[in-house]
């Protein structure tokens, strides 16, 4: 059985000049994906992994806020120094 409890077989189909697979609505809902959502497709050994696409720098604000609340994380990091001298 799959991780989320859904197991299915499907066929690769022709879509114009490309190929694709049809994903049932229930499977998309289980993975929190929706129609027309940008996704990332990775190859992991012999598997395709489909995950939501992330925007560049997504999550940086929260990460920096967390770092600011824990000054030890930033200790020893040069601040205000030129790197390209």
Biopython code that builds the backbone (N, CA, C, O; Angstrom):
import numpy as np
from Bio.PDB.StructureBuilder import StructureBuilder

atoms = [
    (1, "UNK", "N", (0.848, -1.184, 0.000)),
    (1, "UNK", "CA", (0.000, 0.000, 0.000)),
    (1, "UNK", "C", (0.884, 1.234, 0.000)),
    (1, "UNK", "O", (1.958, 1.221, 0.601)),
    (2, "UNK", "N", (0.452, 2.303, -0.665)),
    (2, "UNK", "CA", (1.211, 3.543, -0.731)),
    (2, "UNK", "C", (1.243, 4.259, 0.609)),
    (2, "UNK", "O", (0.497, 3.910, 1.523)),
    (3, "UNK", "N", (2.083, 5.232, 0.723)),
    (3, "UNK", "CA", (2.251, 5.981, 1.973)),
    (3, "UNK", "C", (0.937, 6.608, 2.425)),
    (3, "UNK", "O", (0.578, 6.518, 3.599)),
    (4, "UNK", "N", (0.214, 7.246, 1.494)),
    (4, "UNK", "CA", (-1.051, 7.890, 1.842)),
    (4, "UNK", "C", (-2.238, 6.951, 1.805)),
    (4, "UNK", "O", (-3.368, 7.375, 2.047)),
    (5, "UNK", "N", (-2.001, 5.680, 1.504)),
    (5, "UNK", "CA", (-3.094, 4.730, 1.469)),
    (5, "UNK", "C", (-3.726, 4.579, 0.098)),
    (5, "UNK", "O", (-4.600, 3.731, -0.079)),
    (6, "UNK", "N", (-3.316, 5.364, -0.864)),
    (6, "UNK", "CA", (-3.873, 5.273, -2.211)),
    (6, "UNK", "C", (-2.855, 4.599, -3.115)),
    (6, "UNK", "O", (-1.707, 5.033, -3.208)),
    (7, "UNK", "N", (-3.284, 3.542, -3.776)),
    (7, "UNK", "CA", (-2.452, 2.851, -4.751)),
    (7, "UNK", "C", (-3.244, 2.789, -6.035)),
    (7, "UNK", "O", (-4.426, 2.444, -6.017)),
    (8, "UNK", "N", (-2.620, 3.116, -7.144)),
    (8, "UNK", "CA", (-3.329, 3.072, -8.417)),
    (8, "UNK", "C", (-2.371, 2.714, -9.527)),
    (8, "UNK", "O", (-1.164, 2.931, -9.422)),
    (9, "UNK", "N", (-2.914, 2.173, -10.574)),
    (9, "UNK", "CA", (-2.156, 1.956, -11.803)),
    (9, "UNK", "C", (-2.794, 2.801, -12.879)),
    (9, "UNK", "O", (-4.012, 2.979, -12.901)),
    (10, "UNK", "N", (-1.987, 3.313, -13.756)),
    (10, "UNK", "CA", (-2.464, 4.120, -14.868)),
    (10, "UNK", "C", (-1.537, 3.875, -16.042)),
    (10, "UNK", "O", (-0.533, 3.176, -15.908)),
    (11, "UNK", "N", (-1.862, 4.438, -17.177)),
    (11, "UNK", "CA", (-1.026, 4.296, -18.361)),
    (11, "UNK", "C", (-0.511, 5.660, -18.778)),
    (11, "UNK", "O", (-1.148, 6.685, -18.535)),
    (12, "UNK", "N", (0.635, 5.658, -19.401)),
    (12, "UNK", "CA", (1.159, 6.881, -20.001)),
    (12, "UNK", "C", (0.379, 7.099, -21.293)),
    (12, "UNK", "O", (0.257, 6.189, -22.113)),
    (13, "UNK", "N", (-0.145, 8.307, -21.469)),
    (13, "UNK", "CA", (-0.973, 8.634, -22.626)),
    (13, "UNK", "C", (-0.335, 9.757, -23.428)),
    (13, "UNK", "O", (0.477, 10.523, -22.910)),
    (14, "UNK", "N", (-0.713, 9.845, -24.697)),
    (14, "UNK", "CA", (-0.230, 10.920, -25.559)),
    (14, "UNK", "C", (-1.088, 12.149, -25.307)),
    (14, "UNK", "O", (-2.317, 12.078, -25.302)),
    (15, "UNK", "N", (-0.412, 13.288, -25.097)),
    (15, "UNK", "CA", (-1.083, 14.577, -24.910)),
    (15, "UNK", "C", (-0.390, 15.541, -25.866)),
    (15, "UNK", "O", (0.651, 16.107, -25.534)),
    (16, "UNK", "N", (-0.972, 15.730, -27.067)),
    (16, "UNK", "CA", (-0.318, 16.550, -28.090)),
    (16, "UNK", "C", (0.978, 15.894, -28.515)),
    (16, "UNK", "O", (0.987, 14.725, -28.901)),
    (17, "UNK", "N", (2.081, 16.641, -28.447)),
    (17, "UNK", "CA", (3.395, 16.099, -28.796)),
    (17, "UNK", "C", (4.133, 15.569, -27.562)),
    (17, "UNK", "O", (5.313, 15.229, -27.646)),
    (18, "UNK", "N", (3.453, 15.499, -26.434)),
    (18, "UNK", "CA", (4.058, 15.036, -25.187)),
    (18, "UNK", "C", (3.366, 13.777, -24.698)),
    (18, "UNK", "O", (2.434, 13.280, -25.330)),
    (19, "UNK", "N", (3.824, 13.276, -23.583)),
    (19, "UNK", "CA", (3.177, 12.161, -22.919)),
    (19, "UNK", "C", (2.868, 12.582, -21.491)),
    (19, "UNK", "O", (3.516, 13.471, -20.941)),
    (20, "UNK", "N", (1.877, 11.939, -20.900)),
    (20, "UNK", "CA", (1.518, 12.280, -19.536)),
    (20, "UNK", "C", (0.719, 11.178, -18.889)),
    (20, "UNK", "O", (0.462, 10.138, -19.497)),
    (21, "UNK", "N", (0.326, 11.411, -17.650)),
    (21, "UNK", "CA", (-0.548, 10.487, -16.934)),
    (21, "UNK", "C", (-1.719, 11.281, -16.374)),
    (21, "UNK", "O", (-1.605, 12.475, -16.094)),
    (22, "UNK", "N", (-2.834, 10.604, -16.218)),
    (22, "UNK", "CA", (-4.006, 11.230, -15.599)),
    (22, "UNK", "C", (-3.980, 10.896, -14.115)),
    (22, "UNK", "O", (-3.752, 9.749, -13.730)),
    (23, "UNK", "N", (-4.216, 11.911, -13.283)),
    (23, "UNK", "CA", (-4.219, 11.723, -11.835)),
    (23, "UNK", "C", (-5.627, 11.954, -11.312)),
    (23, "UNK", "O", (-6.210, 13.005, -11.576)),
    (24, "UNK", "N", (-6.185, 11.005, -10.583)),
    (24, "UNK", "CA", (-7.528, 11.187, -10.035)),
    (24, "UNK", "C", (-7.578, 12.337, -9.031)),
    (24, "UNK", "O", (-6.597, 12.623, -8.345)),
    (25, "UNK", "N", (-8.712, 12.975, -8.959)),
    (25, "UNK", "CA", (-8.921, 14.105, -8.053)),
    (25, "UNK", "C", (-8.571, 13.721, -6.614)),
    (25, "UNK", "O", (-7.939, 14.497, -5.898)),
    (26, "UNK", "N", (-8.979, 12.528, -6.197)),
    (26, "UNK", "CA", (-8.718, 12.092, -4.818)),
    (26, "UNK", "C", (-7.213, 12.034, -4.527)),
    (26, "UNK", "O", (-6.774, 12.381, -3.431)),
    (27, "UNK", "N", (-6.440, 11.598, -5.504)),
    (27, "UNK", "CA", (-4.992, 11.529, -5.325)),
    (27, "UNK", "C", (-4.404, 12.937, -5.176)),
    (27, "UNK", "O", (-3.555, 13.168, -4.315)),
    (28, "UNK", "N", (-4.853, 13.873, -6.013)),
    (28, "UNK", "CA", (-4.379, 15.256, -5.903)),
    (28, "UNK", "C", (-4.751, 15.849, -4.547)),
    (28, "UNK", "O", (-3.943, 16.530, -3.915)),
    (29, "UNK", "N", (-5.983, 15.584, -4.107)),
    (29, "UNK", "CA", (-6.421, 16.101, -2.802)),
    (29, "UNK", "C", (-5.562, 15.526, -1.675)),
    (29, "UNK", "O", (-5.178, 16.242, -0.750)),
    (30, "UNK", "N", (-5.266, 14.233, -1.762)),
    (30, "UNK", "CA", (-4.441, 13.574, -0.742)),
    (30, "UNK", "C", (-3.066, 14.231, -0.644)),
    (30, "UNK", "O", (-2.481, 14.304, 0.437)),
    (31, "UNK", "N", (-2.552, 14.711, -1.784)),
    (31, "UNK", "CA", (-1.222, 15.335, -1.835)),
    (31, "UNK", "C", (-1.276, 16.849, -1.731)),
    (31, "UNK", "O", (-0.246, 17.515, -1.839)),
    (32, "UNK", "N", (-2.463, 17.399, -1.523)),
    (32, "UNK", "CA", (-2.661, 18.849, -1.413)),
    (32, "UNK", "C", (-2.209, 19.575, -2.682)),
    (32, "UNK", "O", (-1.597, 20.640, -2.615)),
    (33, "UNK", "N", (-2.518, 18.987, -3.831)),
    (33, "UNK", "CA", (-2.227, 19.604, -5.128)),
    (33, "UNK", "C", (-3.545, 19.950, -5.800)),
    (33, "UNK", "O", (-4.576, 19.348, -5.499)),
    (34, "UNK", "N", (-3.515, 20.915, -6.707)),
    (34, "UNK", "CA", (-4.737, 21.323, -7.397)),
    (34, "UNK", "C", (-4.453, 21.539, -8.882)),
    (34, "UNK", "O", (-3.301, 21.678, -9.293)),
    (35, "UNK", "N", (-5.500, 21.564, -9.663)),
    (35, "UNK", "CA", (-5.388, 21.768, -11.105)),
    (35, "UNK", "C", (-4.716, 23.112, -11.379)),
    (35, "UNK", "O", (-5.012, 24.102, -10.710)),
    (36, "UNK", "N", (-3.826, 23.149, -12.347)),
    (36, "UNK", "CA", (-3.076, 24.335, -12.773)),
    (36, "UNK", "C", (-2.032, 24.816, -11.766)),
    (36, "UNK", "O", (-1.437, 25.875, -11.965)),
    (37, "UNK", "N", (-1.800, 24.077, -10.711)),
    (37, "UNK", "CA", (-0.758, 24.433, -9.754)),
    (37, "UNK", "C", (0.601, 24.077, -10.346)),
    (37, "UNK", "O", (0.746, 23.025, -10.970)),
    (38, "UNK", "N", (1.581, 24.927, -10.161)),
    (38, "UNK", "CA", (2.942, 24.625, -10.604)),
    (38, "UNK", "C", (3.517, 23.535, -9.705)),
    (38, "UNK", "O", (3.395, 23.599, -8.482)),
    (39, "UNK", "N", (4.143, 22.540, -10.321)),
    (39, "UNK", "CA", (4.756, 21.457, -9.570)),
    (39, "UNK", "C", (6.184, 21.252, -10.027)),
    (39, "UNK", "O", (6.576, 21.689, -11.109)),
    (40, "UNK", "N", (6.945, 20.591, -9.201)),
    (40, "UNK", "CA", (8.329, 20.227, -9.523)),
    (40, "UNK", "C", (8.359, 18.712, -9.687)),
    (40, "UNK", "O", (7.778, 17.987, -8.880)),
    (41, "UNK", "N", (9.027, 18.240, -10.716)),
    (41, "UNK", "CA", (9.153, 16.802, -10.949)),
    (41, "UNK", "C", (10.630, 16.441, -10.839)),
    (41, "UNK", "O", (11.460, 16.955, -11.589)),
    (42, "UNK", "N", (10.948, 15.559, -9.905)),
    (42, "UNK", "CA", (12.316, 15.110, -9.680)),
    (42, "UNK", "C", (12.403, 13.614, -9.983)),
    (42, "UNK", "O", (11.408, 12.895, -9.893)),
    (43, "UNK", "N", (13.581, 13.165, -10.334)),
    (43, "UNK", "CA", (13.840, 11.745, -10.515)),
    (43, "UNK", "C", (14.613, 11.263, -9.296)),
    (43, "UNK", "O", (15.657, 11.821, -8.957)),
    (44, "UNK", "N", (14.103, 10.228, -8.640)),
    (44, "UNK", "CA", (14.753, 9.629, -7.481)),
    (44, "UNK", "C", (14.957, 8.152, -7.807)),
    (44, "UNK", "O", (14.034, 7.348, -7.674)),
    (45, "UNK", "N", (16.146, 7.805, -8.226)),
    (45, "UNK", "CA", (16.511, 6.473, -8.704)),
    (45, "UNK", "C", (15.596, 6.126, -9.877)),
    (45, "UNK", "O", (15.805, 6.641, -10.975)),
    (46, "UNK", "N", (14.600, 5.278, -9.685)),
    (46, "UNK", "CA", (13.713, 4.916, -10.785)),
    (46, "UNK", "C", (12.283, 5.390, -10.538)),
    (46, "UNK", "O", (11.328, 4.766, -11.001)),
    (47, "UNK", "N", (12.141, 6.489, -9.810)),
    (47, "UNK", "CA", (10.818, 7.025, -9.465)),
    (47, "UNK", "C", (10.720, 8.487, -9.864)),
    (47, "UNK", "O", (11.712, 9.215, -9.845)),
    (48, "UNK", "N", (9.526, 8.907, -10.222)),
    (48, "UNK", "CA", (9.247, 10.327, -10.412)),
    (48, "UNK", "C", (8.612, 10.837, -9.129)),
    (48, "UNK", "O", (7.703, 10.205, -8.591)),
    (49, "UNK", "N", (9.079, 11.963, -8.641)),
    (49, "UNK", "CA", (8.540, 12.566, -7.423)),
    (49, "UNK", "C", (7.947, 13.915, -7.820)),
    (49, "UNK", "O", (8.650, 14.787, -8.331)),
    (50, "UNK", "N", (6.653, 14.074, -7.581)),
    (50, "UNK", "CA", (5.960, 15.316, -7.921)),
    (50, "UNK", "C", (5.666, 16.052, -6.621)),
    (50, "UNK", "O", (5.062, 15.488, -5.709)),
    (51, "UNK", "N", (6.091, 17.311, -6.533)),
    (51, "UNK", "CA", (5.870, 18.107, -5.330)),
    (51, "UNK", "C", (5.519, 19.535, -5.738)),
    (51, "UNK", "O", (5.815, 19.949, -6.859)),
    (52, "UNK", "N", (4.893, 20.287, -4.842)),
    (52, "UNK", "CA", (4.559, 21.676, -5.178)),
    (52, "UNK", "C", (5.814, 22.462, -5.515)),
    (52, "UNK", "O", (6.839, 22.311, -4.850)),
    (53, "UNK", "N", (5.744, 23.295, -6.537)),
    (53, "UNK", "CA", (6.868, 24.171, -6.881)),
    (53, "UNK", "C", (6.975, 25.245, -5.814)),
    (53, "UNK", "O", (5.964, 25.720, -5.296)),
    (54, "UNK", "N", (8.169, 25.617, -5.495)),
    (54, "UNK", "CA", (8.408, 26.669, -4.501)),
    (54, "UNK", "C", (8.906, 27.916, -5.225)),
    (54, "UNK", "O", (9.657, 27.836, -6.198)),
    (55, "UNK", "N", (8.474, 29.052, -4.732)),
    (55, "UNK", "CA", (8.947, 30.315, -5.293)),
    (55, "UNK", "C", (10.352, 30.596, -4.762)),
    (55, "UNK", "O", (10.677, 30.211, -3.638)),
    (56, "UNK", "N", (11.191, 31.267, -5.564)),
    (56, "UNK", "CA", (12.523, 31.620, -5.071)),
    (56, "UNK", "C", (12.407, 32.402, -3.763)),
    (56, "UNK", "O", (11.569, 33.294, -3.632)),
    (57, "UNK", "N", (13.240, 32.064, -2.821)),
    (57, "UNK", "CA", (13.312, 32.734, -1.517)),
    (57, "UNK", "C", (12.063, 32.517, -0.656)),
    (57, "UNK", "O", (11.889, 33.201, 0.352)),
    (58, "UNK", "N", (11.186, 31.571, -1.040)),
    (58, "UNK", "CA", (10.008, 31.281, -0.224)),
    (58, "UNK", "C", (10.466, 30.768, 1.141)),
    (58, "UNK", "O", (11.290, 29.858, 1.222)),
    (59, "UNK", "N", (9.940, 31.343, 2.188)),
    (59, "UNK", "CA", (10.282, 30.924, 3.533)),
    (59, "UNK", "C", (11.459, 31.654, 4.154)),
    (59, "UNK", "O", (11.756, 31.456, 5.332)),
    (60, "UNK", "N", (12.138, 32.503, 3.377)),
    (60, "UNK", "CA", (13.297, 33.216, 3.913)),
    (60, "UNK", "C", (12.909, 34.154, 5.050)),
    (60, "UNK", "O", (13.632, 34.247, 6.042)),
    (61, "UNK", "N", (11.789, 34.844, 4.927)),
    (61, "UNK", "CA", (11.389, 35.801, 5.966)),
    (61, "UNK", "C", (11.221, 35.089, 7.307)),
    (61, "UNK", "O", (11.703, 35.569, 8.333)),
    (62, "UNK", "N", (10.542, 33.950, 7.296)),
    (62, "UNK", "CA", (10.349, 33.196, 8.536)),
    (62, "UNK", "C", (11.682, 32.681, 9.075)),
    (62, "UNK", "O", (11.918, 32.699, 10.283)),
    (63, "UNK", "N", (12.554, 32.221, 8.170)),
    (63, "UNK", "CA", (13.851, 31.718, 8.594)),
    (63, "UNK", "C", (14.678, 32.830, 9.247)),
    (63, "UNK", "O", (15.304, 32.610, 10.284)),
    (64, "UNK", "N", (14.683, 34.016, 8.645)),
    (64, "UNK", "CA", (15.428, 35.136, 9.216)),
    (64, "UNK", "C", (14.842, 35.598, 10.541)),
    (64, "UNK", "O", (15.574, 35.974, 11.457)),
    (65, "UNK", "N", (13.507, 35.568, 10.639)),
    (65, "UNK", "CA", (12.864, 35.939, 11.904)),
    (65, "UNK", "C", (13.274, 34.957, 12.997)),
    (65, "UNK", "O", (13.549, 35.365, 14.126)),
    (66, "UNK", "N", (13.317, 33.662, 12.669)),
    (66, "UNK", "CA", (13.749, 32.664, 13.647)),
    (66, "UNK", "C", (15.201, 32.890, 14.043)),
    (66, "UNK", "O", (15.550, 32.783, 15.219)),
    (67, "UNK", "N", (16.056, 33.205, 13.058)),
    (67, "UNK", "CA", (17.475, 33.434, 13.347)),
    (67, "UNK", "C", (17.655, 34.665, 14.233)),
    (67, "UNK", "O", (18.505, 34.673, 15.123)),
    (68, "UNK", "N", (16.854, 35.707, 13.988)),
    (68, "UNK", "CA", (16.963, 36.931, 14.786)),
    (68, "UNK", "C", (16.544, 36.683, 16.234)),
    (68, "UNK", "O", (17.047, 37.334, 17.150)),
    (69, "UNK", "N", (15.623, 35.741, 16.436)),
    (69, "UNK", "CA", (15.176, 35.450, 17.800)),
    (69, "UNK", "C", (16.169, 34.555, 18.550)),
    (69, "UNK", "O", (16.041, 34.353, 19.758)),
    (70, "UNK", "N", (17.160, 34.019, 17.825)),
    (70, "UNK", "CA", (18.195, 33.198, 18.448)),
    (70, "UNK", "C", (19.558, 33.739, 18.031)),
    (70, "UNK", "O", (20.158, 33.230, 17.084)),
    (71, "UNK", "N", (20.061, 34.773, 18.730)),
    (71, "UNK", "CA", (21.305, 35.430, 18.339)),
    (71, "UNK", "C", (22.501, 34.487, 18.231)),
    (71, "UNK", "O", (23.439, 34.777, 17.487)),
    (72, "UNK", "N", (22.493, 33.370, 18.952)),
    (72, "UNK", "CA", (23.620, 32.438, 18.871)),
    (72, "UNK", "C", (23.802, 31.893, 17.466)),
    (72, "UNK", "O", (24.919, 31.548, 17.082)),
    (73, "UNK", "N", (22.725, 31.809, 16.688)),
    (73, "UNK", "CA", (22.816, 31.297, 15.320)),
    (73, "UNK", "C", (23.622, 32.230, 14.419)),
    (73, "UNK", "O", (24.243, 31.787, 13.454)),
    (74, "UNK", "N", (23.608, 33.521, 14.740)),
    (74, "UNK", "CA", (24.286, 34.512, 13.913)),
    (74, "UNK", "C", (25.675, 34.864, 14.440)),
    (74, "UNK", "O", (26.402, 35.625, 13.802)),
    (75, "UNK", "N", (26.051, 34.318, 15.596)),
    (75, "UNK", "CA", (27.334, 34.650, 16.206)),
    (75, "UNK", "C", (28.484, 34.215, 15.304)),
    (75, "UNK", "O", (28.513, 33.088, 14.808)),
    (76, "UNK", "N", (29.428, 35.127, 15.102)),
    (76, "UNK", "CA", (30.590, 34.833, 14.287)),
    (76, "UNK", "C", (30.402, 35.098, 12.801)),
    (76, "UNK", "O", (31.352, 34.961, 12.030)),
    (77, "UNK", "N", (29.208, 35.473, 12.384)),
    (77, "UNK", "CA", (28.961, 35.779, 10.976)),
    (77, "UNK", "C", (29.263, 37.260, 10.760)),
    (77, "UNK", "O", (28.648, 38.095, 11.424)),
    (78, "UNK", "N", (30.175, 37.623, 9.867)),
    (78, "UNK", "CA", (30.495, 39.024, 9.645)),
    (78, "UNK", "C", (29.283, 39.792, 9.112)),
    (78, "UNK", "O", (28.605, 39.345, 8.187)),
    (79, "UNK", "N", (29.033, 40.928, 9.702)),
    (79, "UNK", "CA", (27.910, 41.769, 9.291)),
    (79, "UNK", "C", (28.468, 43.104, 8.836)),
    (79, "UNK", "O", (29.288, 43.700, 9.534)),
    (80, "UNK", "N", (28.046, 43.573, 7.699)),
    (80, "UNK", "CA", (28.462, 44.882, 7.220)),
    (80, "UNK", "C", (29.845, 44.914, 6.635)),
    (80, "UNK", "O", (30.372, 46.003, 6.409)),
    (81, "UNK", "N", (30.465, 43.786, 6.375)),
    (81, "UNK", "CA", (31.781, 43.748, 5.767)),
    (81, "UNK", "C", (31.653, 43.526, 4.269)),
    (81, "UNK", "O", (30.770, 42.797, 3.817)),
    (82, "UNK", "N", (32.532, 44.152, 3.502)),
    (82, "UNK", "CA", (32.504, 43.973, 2.046)),
    (82, "UNK", "C", (33.126, 42.613, 1.707)),
    (82, "UNK", "O", (34.177, 42.256, 2.238)),
    (83, "UNK", "N", (32.486, 41.878, 0.842)),
    (83, "UNK", "CA", (32.979, 40.560, 0.437)),
    (83, "UNK", "C", (33.793, 40.627, -0.844)),
    (83, "UNK", "O", (34.593, 39.732, -1.115)),
    (84, "UNK", "N", (33.599, 41.679, -1.637)),
    (84, "UNK", "CA", (34.226, 41.751, -2.949)),
    (84, "UNK", "C", (35.383, 42.735, -3.017)),
    (84, "UNK", "O", (35.624, 43.311, -4.078)),
    (85, "UNK", "N", (36.100, 42.948, -1.936)),
    (85, "UNK", "CA", (37.229, 43.900, -1.951)),
    (85, "UNK", "C", (38.397, 43.382, -2.721)),
    (85, "UNK", "O", (39.418, 44.061, -2.825)),
]
sb = StructureBuilder()
sb.init_structure("model")
sb.init_model(0)
sb.init_chain("A")
sb.init_seg("    ")
for serial, (resi, resn, name, xyz) in enumerate(atoms, 1):
    if name == "N":
        sb.init_residue(resn, " ", resi, " ")
    sb.init_atom(name, np.array(xyz, "f"), 0.0, 1.0, " ", f" {name:<3s}", serial, name[0])
structure = sb.get_structure()
